[in-house]
Amino acid sequence: MSYLSSSSCPQVWVFYGMPFVHPDSLLVITINGFGLAIELLYVSIFFIYSDWSKRQKIIIALIIEAIFMAILIFVTLTFLHGTKDRSMLIGIVAIVFNIIMYTSPLTVMKKVITTKSVKYMPFYLSLANFANGIVWACYALLKFDPYILIPNGLGSLSGLVQLILFATFYRTTNWDEDEKEVELSTSKSNKSDV
């Protein structure tokens, strides 16, 4: 589900920014359109160099995603008249996908806390997550767009928590330690606490 949710974000945001859904959102369309192009390039390269079982998963995910977008577009354009209603539906869908995307690092954050190691939490990804959330939240405040503000405000908060965790556990990280050793020492310390 996390692949589908994170990969559906640009398509949903591009659709959200269309003039017949949410007028005057050229920046939303251009930035997310560019992100969608980069994502398609990445998926294409991954698809080319993957084995058949991974290709099947990618094909299934892309088919599900295409069907979902087709249904969303059909429902929006057929049953909702006016940009206010269309913006609300697509905005809510975009909020859900963005929140899933921004909270997906929670599993890594749990591992950082239990192992007291930031070895498996990339700093630049956390920094980019924080910066992306801040920039889009500022944009949403300027235009007062709650559908952009809510997920990106939460995203900047998630990025901030990741950066705080990184700063907190950076010194206790053993960069030479193997992952199996970390898990073994963590399970031993958990047993000794009981």
N, C-alpha and C positions, 0 to 999 in steps of 0.2 A: 504493500500500500504506500510506503514512503516514496518509492520511485514514481508511482502514478501521481501522488499529490505534489511532489516537487516538480515533476515534469509538466503537470497541467497548469501550473501557475502562469507561465508566459502566455499561453493560449487564452486563458480566461481573462487575463489583464488586457491583452490586445483586443479581445471582444468587448470588454468593459469600456475601453477608450474609444470605440467606434462612435461616430456622431449620432447615430440612431439609437445608441444605448446611453452614453454619457457624453454630451457635447463638450467641446473645448478641452479635450484631453489628448492633444497631440503628443505631449511629452510621454504620457503613459503608453501610447501606441508605439512611438519610435523606440523607446528604450526597451520595452518588452518584446517588440518585434526583432530588435537586434539580439536580445537574449535568446529568443526562440531560434534564430538562425544559428547562433553559436551552439545551442543545445542539439539541434538537428545535425550539425557537423560532428559534434562529439559522439552522438549516438551512431551516426553512420560509420565513423572510424572504428568505434567499439564493435559494431556489427560485423564489419569486414574482417577483423582480426579475432573474432570469437569462434569457439567451437559450436557445433550444431545445437547442443542443448541450451546454450546461452542465447543463441539466435532465436530459438523457438520462444523463449521467455520474452525476449525483446519484441518479437512479432505479436505475441499475445497481448503484451502491455500496450503496444501501439494501437492495436485493433480496439481494445477496451477504451483507450483514451479517445480514439476517433469516434467511436459510437457515443461515448459520453458527451463529447463536444457537439456532435450532430444533434443529439436529443436536446441539449441545453440551448443551442441556437434555434432549433425548431420551436421549442416551447416559448422561448423569449419573444421571437418575432411573430409567432402565430397568436398567442394568447395574451400577451401583454402589449398594451397600446400606450404610448407615451414614454418619454425618457425617464421619468421619475420611477415608474414601476420596473422598467427594465434595469435601471441602475441599481435598484434595491435588490433584485434577484441575483444579478451577476455579481454585485458587490458582496452579498452574503456568501455566495459560492467561493469567491476569491478570498474572502476573509478566512473561511474554513481551510482552504488549501494552503494559504500563507501561514496560518498558525501551525498546521501540521509540519510544514517545511521548517519553520523557525524552531519548533520544539523537538525536531528529530535528533539534535545533539544531546538530548537529556540522557540517553543511554550512555553516551561517552562521559557525560558529567558524573553520572553515578559511578562509573569505573574509576574516574579521577579521584573521587572522594574515598572510595573503598581502598584503592591501591596507594593513595597519596602520591600519585605520579601523573604528570601531564604528558607523558611520552606519546600517548595515543590521541591527544587532542591538539590538532594543528593550530598553532598560534595565529597564522595569517588568515585562516578560515574563520576563526573566532573574531578577529579584528574586522574582516570584511563583512561578516554577519552584523556586527555592531554598527559599522559605518553605513551599511546599506539601510538598516532600520532607521538610523538617525536622519539620513538624507531624505528618505521617503516620508518620514514623519514630519519633517520640516516642510516639505512640499505640500503635504496634506493639510498642515496647519495654515499655510498661506492661502490655499484654495478652500479651506475647511471642507475636506472630503472625508467623512468618517469611515468610509469603506477602505480607504488607503491608510488612514491614521491608526485604526484599531490594530490590524495585524502588524504594522511596522513599528508601532509603539511597543507592542509586546515583543517584537523581534529585536528591537534595540535593547530592551530589558534582558532578553535571553543572551544577547551578545555581551552585555555588560557582566552578567553573572559568569559567563564563560571566561572573560578576561580576568575577573576577580579570582576565580578558581585557578587560572593559570598563574597569576601572581602569587597566590597563596601556596601552591604546591610545586612551584618551579624549583625551589632549593632542595626539596626532599626527593626530587626525581633522580633516579639512578639511570642515566642514559645508556649505560652499558649492560644493564640487567635484561635478561631474556624474559619474554612474556610469561612463559611457563614458571619461571622462578618467582615472578611477582604473584601469580595466582597461588602457587604453593605456599609462599610466605604469608599471603593474606588468609588462606584457609587455615594455616597453623595458628595464626594470631587470633582468628575468630574462635577456634576450638579452645585455645587457652583462656579466652575471656569468659567462656561458659563455665 
